[in-house]
Amino acid sequence: MTEHRQENRRLWNEWSDDFQSLWNANTADGELPPAPSPFAPDAPGGPQPEIIESVEGKKYVELGCGGGQGSVGTAELGASPVVGVDFSGEQLRHAEQLRDFYGVDAQFVQGDVTDLPLADDRFDVASSEAAFQMVEHLDQALDETRRVLRDGGVFVFSVMHPLYEGLDPETRTIEESYLDAGPREVVIDEGYESTLTVFDRPVADLHNALVDAGFEVRRILEHGNHEVRTTDPDDRDLPDILWEVPHSVRFWTVAR
Ligand SMILES: C[S@@+](CC[C@H](N)C(=O)[O-])C[C@H]1O[C@@H](n2cnc3c(N)ncnc32)[C@H](O)[C@@H]1O
């Protein structure tokens, strides 16, 4: 394991309880915590029926599944079997808890997205949300994704938008060059020992990496904050400029 990977994994193990409590912050007593799926009718950018009509009965894998929200939400839509992969044991513990709350069938596997412990051609559908920007060797992660998907399988891939990440909202200036893919070190405020290393790749680089790994890119969507941050009342206080640039970028692709 490279140094970045080890340190990132340590950070996720340290941060997991606090991170997952953010997810569940607005859950009233007795309510199920959220489990949004990228294939749900209210997903950012919405489903893409011309690419995949339904995930019902489809073999699905979530890469960098964290607390399992996407896996559980997609199992709720009828995907089966459902597998979530993450390298953080603590994140997977939360994922298993969420699965048990919902009473759905999903298997969570500890592993690195650049070396998936999964057989070739095993899945019809894959997704990854807000995880591959932490991966130094994006080409390896995408090659592995392509390997575990059958020909014609669908991969929905989303990361934080590099423009959003590079912006200093206070001064309304570009703090990190859009063209610099990193590495960038992120210190999480809560005072953890470990830091996080991320790679803010330009959208063109993400697109070309997908093509090089054998994916046909059918749609590129850029989501504003209004699409992805609808539940947290604190969001109303975000500086104006963060509502004027894309928060994340999403690719709907098909394995060639
Ligand atoms: C921001 S969380 C996103 C989790 C989930 N996809 C979501 O949308 O909430 C990023 C996750 O990616 C995982 N991750 C980062 N790098 C990874 C790698 N190389 N292999 C496996 N998991 C990784 C982290 O452990 C963390 O759970």
The ligand as an SDF file (V2000), in Angstrom:
LIG
                    3D

 27 29  0  0  0  0  0  0  0  0999 V2000
  -16.6190   10.4880    1.2090 C   0  0  0  0  0  0  0  0  0  0  0  0
  -16.7420    8.7550    1.5450 S   0  0  0  0  0  0  0  0  0  0  0  0
  -18.0430    8.3750    0.4270 C   0  0  0  0  0  0  0  0  0  0  0  0
  -18.7700    7.1340    0.8100 C   0  0  0  0  0  0  0  0  0  0  0  0
  -20.0280    6.8750    0.0220 C   0  0  0  0  0  0  0  0  0  0  0  0
  -19.7200    6.5320   -1.3520 N   0  0  0  0  0  0  0  0  0  0  0  0
  -20.9420    8.0700    0.0980 C   0  0  0  0  0  0  0  0  0  0  0  0
  -21.2840    8.6320   -0.9500 O   0  0  0  0  0  0  0  0  0  0  0  0
  -21.3070    8.4500    1.2000 O   0  0  0  0  0  0  0  0  0  0  0  0
  -15.3320    8.0450    0.7110 C   0  0  0  0  0  0  0  0  0  0  0  0
  -15.1490    6.5710    1.0080 C   0  0  0  0  0  0  0  0  0  0  0  0
  -14.1710    6.0610    0.1070 O   0  0  0  0  0  0  0  0  0  0  0  0
  -13.3950    5.1150    0.7930 C   0  0  0  0  0  0  0  0  0  0  0  0
  -12.1290    4.9810    0.0740 N   0  0  0  0  0  0  0  0  0  0  0  0
  -11.2230    5.9530   -0.2130 C   0  0  0  0  0  0  0  0  0  0  0  0
  -10.1830    5.4380   -0.8940 N   0  0  0  0  0  0  0  0  0  0  0  0
  -10.4310    4.1080   -1.0460 C   0  0  0  0  0  0  0  0  0  0  0  0
   -9.7360    3.0470   -1.6610 C   0  0  0  0  0  0  0  0  0  0  0  0
   -8.5440    3.2440   -2.2620 N   0  0  0  0  0  0  0  0  0  0  0  0
  -10.2830    1.8010   -1.6390 N   0  0  0  0  0  0  0  0  0  0  0  0
  -11.4580    1.5900   -1.0250 C   0  0  0  0  0  0  0  0  0  0  0  0
  -12.1770    2.5610   -0.4140 N   0  0  0  0  0  0  0  0  0  0  0  0
  -11.6760    3.8140   -0.4350 C   0  0  0  0  0  0  0  0  0  0  0  0
  -13.2690    5.6830    2.2080 C   0  0  0  0  0  0  0  0  0  0  0  0
  -12.9400    4.7120    3.1640 O   0  0  0  0  0  0  0  0  0  0  0  0
  -14.6650    6.2820    2.4100 C   0  0  0  0  0  0  0  0  0  0  0  0
  -15.5150    5.3670    3.0380 O   0  0  0  0  0  0  0  0  0  0  0  0
  1  2  1  0
  2  3  1  0
  2 10  1  0
  3  4  1  0
  4  5  1  0
  5  6  1  0
  5  7  1  0
  7  8  2  0
  7  9  1  0
 10 11  1  0
 11 12  1  0
 11 26  1  0
 12 13  1  0
 13 14  1  0
 13 24  1  0
 14 15  1  0
 14 23  1  0
 15 16  2  0
 16 17  1  0
 17 18  1  0
 17 23  2  0
 18 19  1  0
 18 20  2  0
 20 21  1  0
 21 22  2  0
 22 23  1  0
 24 25  1  0
 24 26  1  0
 26 27  1  0
M  CHG  2   2   1   9  -1
M  END
$$$$
